[in-house]
Amino acid sequence: MKKMSLVTALAVSTAMLLAGCGSGSGSSAAASTAASSADAAATTAAAAAATESTASGDPFRVGMECNYAPFNWTTTTQNEFTQPISDTDYADGYDVVIAARMADALGRPVQIVKLDWDNLILSLQNNQIDAIIAGMTDTPEREQEVAFTSPYYTSEEVMIVRADSDYASATSIQDFSGAVVQGQMNTIYDEVIDQIQGVTHQPAAETFPAAIQALQAGAVDGVVSELPVANGVVAANPDLAIVRFAEGKGFDADTSVSIAVRKEDTDLKDQLDTALTAISTDERNELMEAAVERQPANE
């Protein structure tokens, strides 16, 4: 308010000076121009104050890996979608965009907190973050520890294989009987592997990139993934291919992802659910397509 009053006062003072420097119609025109300038200055100051107010308050602290493109990744290049996570690094991806949209709806500035996957729920419970937006699926086990909003994206489970392997032509998960298959630790993509009869369930990788490296090195025959992530991986690695399964022959699993909050934060959960209703399915798909296009794997 002080800034707005000062700007307005300066503009009005300018109007009075201009009015005193002329005479007749010239003086009147100068005064009119100066008055318009005062109005414009006041409007600008009010807009600035409103912007400042929107970004004020406690930040909405959102935890994610920043290592799971296109949902989230780390970059040193700033753009209109990124959020800072250190002095030199930024977070980008679908989850980052959703986090920013949720923060806007809450009237709070967004703050992305980069955490290891295994530390996300613990950090939420310890009040180090306010929410998890990290491609996390609502499961009965996780519901014992946190509360989930309605899904903010629904995907499809696929298998990533080497393009020159016999598994590239698979149409059913049972075609991977006898194969060595891996997923990421403590994710649904590791849990569903045992639905394949006769599979060799490779111990889970700590990170998704580590699983892809194992696949390319020939240590495993397939890596369970979701389609948007697989699209980015294969776009960057032409030696790999995506296996999509025929209807009824894929994994039996929930492929949606939701926002996690503390169980006691019922008001926050309700606010986030309301904010999510404002984002249509078409817009969500468009946001994901845009994230796939700009993720590092496509550069």
N, C-alpha and C positions, 0 to 999 in steps of 0.2 A: 504494500500500500504506500509506503514511503517513496518508493521508486516512481510510482505512478503520479503521486502528487508533485514530485520534483519536476518530472518531465512536463506535466501540464502547466506548472507555474512558469517554467522557462519559456514554453511556447506562448503563453499569454503575455509575458513580458516582452517577447519579440514582437507580438502584435502591437503593443502599445508604442514601442520604439518606432516601428515602421509607420504607424499612424501619425506620429509626431514629425516625421521627416518629410512628409509630403503635404499637399494641400488640395482641396477640392476633390474631384473624382479619383485622382491618383491616390490620395490619402485613404479614401474609402475602399478602393480596390486592394490596397496593401493590407488594410486592417482585415478585410474579408479573407484574403489569402492566408494571413497569419492565423486567423481564427480557425480556418480549415486545417491548418497545420497542427494547431493545438488539439483539435478533435482527433486528427489522425494519430498524433502522438499518444493521446489518452487511450485510443483504441489499441494501439500497438502495445502500450504498457499493460493494459488489461489482459491482452492475449498472452503476453509474457508471464504475467502473474498467474493466469489460469494454467499455463503449461508447467510452471514451476510447482503449482499446487498439485497437479496430476502426478508429478514425479516425486512428491514428498511422502513422508511416512516411512514405516518400516518396510524394508525390501521383502519381496516374495522370494524366498530362498528355495531354489529348485535343484535337487540332486540328480545327476546323470553321469554315465561313464565318460562321455565325450570320446568314445572309441567304438561306435557301433553305427556306422553310416548305412543308410541315409537318415536314421533316426537321430543320431548325434555324433559329432566328431570334433576334433581339435584342429584349428588352422591358425596360421600367423597372418592371414589376409582378412582384413576387415571389410564387411559389406553391409547392406541394409538389413540383413537378417541376423548378423552375428551379435553375440554378447560377450563382454570381456570375462576371462577367467583367471588372468594373471597380467603382469605388466607387458607381456609379449604375445600371449596366446588368446584366442577367441574360440567360443563354442558356436557351432553352426549345425543345422539339420532340422528335420521335421519337429523333433521334440523341443528344440529351442524356439521355433516359431509358435508352437502351441503354448509354451511357457510364457512367452511375451504376451500372447493374446489373453491368457488367464490373468496375468498381472494387470493388464489394462482394465479388464473387467472388475478387478478388485480395487482399482485406483491406487496401485502400489508399483514402485519400480521393481523390475525383475532382477534377480541375481542368480547366475548359474554357478553351482558348486560342483566341481569335478571330483568324483569319488569312484573307487573300485566297486564293481557290481556287488560283491559280498558285503560291502559296508553301507549300502544304501538304506536298508531298513533299520539297521542299528543307528545310523546317523539321524534318521527321522525320529526314532524313539528317544534319542538323546537331545532332541531339540536343536540339532546343528543345522537342520534344513526344515522347511515347512511342507514340502511335498516332493514326491518322486515322479518325474516324467521321463521315463527311460525305456520305453518299449516293454514295460512290465505287464505280464498277464495276471489277472485276478484269479487266484487259485484258493481252494479251501485251506491249504496250509498257510498261505500268506495272510488270509483273512483272520487267522488267529492272532496275528501281530499288528496288522494295520487295516485301515478301511479303504475301500476303492470307490471311485466315481464310476459312472457309466463309461463304456469304452470310448476312446477318442480316435481309434483306428482299428480296422479289422483287415487281416492279411490272409495269406495262404501259405501253408507249410510245404516246402519243396526239399529236394536234395541237390546239393552241388557235387558234381563229379568231374573227373578229368574227361575232356572232350573225346579223347581217343580210347576210352575204356569201353568195355562191353556194357557197362551199367548206363551208359548215355542213352540207350534205347529202352530203358525200363519204363513200364507204365503202372506198376504196382509196387508198394513198399515191400511186398513179399519177393519181388525180383532181387532184393538185396539179401536174401537168405544166403549165409556163408560169407557175406562181405564184412569188411571192417568199417564200422561207422562211428562217427564222433559228433558230439555236440558241445556247447559251451557249459561250463560248470554252473550248477544251480539255476538252470533254465529249463523251460518246458521242452526245449529242443534236444536236451539230453535225456529227459525222462521218457519221451515217446519212442526212443530207439528200440526198446525191448518189445514193442509191438511187432517187430520184424522177427518172424520165426527163424531160428538158427543163425541169427546175426552174431557177429563178434563185436560186442559193445566196448569200444575203446574208451579208456578212462577219459573223463571230460577235460577239455582244454580250459585253461584259466581265462582266456580271452578268445573272442571270435576270430581275430586275425591269426592267432596261434593255430587254430583248427584249420584254417585255410592253408597255412604254411605246411602243416602236416599232410594235407591232401596233395599239394603240389610236389612234396618230397616223396610221395608214394607210401607214406606210413599208414594212411587210411584210404578207403575206397570212396567214401562219401561223407559229407558234412550236412547235417540237418540245418535248415535255415528258413527264413520267411522270404517271400518273393521279392519285396522291395530291396532287401539287403542282398539277395542273390543277384538281382539285376545289376547292381553296382559292382559287385565282385567280378562277375563275368564280363562286364563291359571293360574292366581294367585288365582282365586276364583271359585272353582268347584261348588259352590252353584248357580252360574250364567250361563246363556246360551246366545247364539247369535241367533237372528232371521234374516235370509236373505230372501228377498222378491222375489217372482216370477217376471219374466220380465213383465214390464208394471204395476206392482202392488206395486211398491216402491214409495219413495218420488220423487217428481219432483224438482230437485235441481242440481246445479253445484257442483260436488264432487272433483274438482281440487283445488290445492293450489298453490299460486304464491308468488314471492318476491315483497314486497312493498318498494318504494323509494319516495323521495319528487318529486313533479311534475316538478320542475325546473331542477332536476338532470337527464336530458335526456341522457347525455353521459354515466353516470353510468348505467342507465337502458339498453342502447344498449350494453355496455360491459358485463353486466350480462346475457343478452339474448344470446349473442355470446358464453359465457362460458357454458351456459346450453345446447347448441346444441352439445357440446362435450361429454355429458353424455347420453348414449343411454337409451331407455326404459328398456331394460333388466338389465342394470347396476343399474338403479334407483330402480327397484324391488329387486335386490340383496342387495342393501344398506338398503332398508326398512326391508327385511327379517332378515338381520344381526342385525339391531337395535331392532327388536322384540325379537330376541334371547337373547340379552344381557341386555334388560331393567330390572329394579329391580323386576318387577312383575314375572319374570321367575326364579329368584334366589331361 
